[in-house]
Amino acid sequence: MKRRSVRPAEAAELLGVCRDTVYVLLRSGQLRSIKAGRARLIPLAAIDELLSATDEVLR
């Protein structure tokens, strides 16, 4: 089964930023996440949305 979400450390690796930056993006609302028990999960679709929004700004 294909993974649909990642933890913040994995998201940081995918985005090429540090884990702290991922938490800043989460707090600012630029990156969506869900809470599952004590775990914070970031849907891969949310990472795609963030990157698409960044592409739009850079154009």
N, C-alpha and C positions, 0 to 999 in steps of 0.2 A: 504494500500500500504506500502510495506517495505521501510524503509529509506535506502538511498544509500550513504549519506554523513552526516558528523557531523561538528559542529563548533569546533574551537581550544580547548575550555574548555572541551567539551565532549570527544575530542580525547585524551586530557591529562588524563582524568579519565579512559578511556579505556586502555591507555598505562601505567598507574600507575606512571605518572610523573607530574610535575607542568606545568601550562600553558606556562610559560616562556620557558621551555625546548622544548615544541612543536614549538614555534616560532623560536628557534635556529635550530631545525631540518628542518623547512620550509626554512629558509634563507640559510642553507648549501646544500639544494637540496636533503637531505635524505628522506624527506617526501613531496609528491606531494600535491598540492592543486589547487583549482580554485577560481576565484574571481567572485562573482555574485552581481553586484551592489557594495555596501559597505561591503558585507559579504564575509568572507573567509571561504570556505567550503573544507573539507578534505574527499575525497571519502573513504569509508570503505575498498575498495580494496587497496588503498595506505597504509593504516595501516597494512593490511595483508602482503603487499610487504615488508614493513619495518621490521615487525616481522620475516618474512621468511629470509630476508637478515641477520638479527641479529643471527638467528639460524645457518645459514651457517658459520658465523664467529666463533661462539662458538664451532662448531664441530671440 
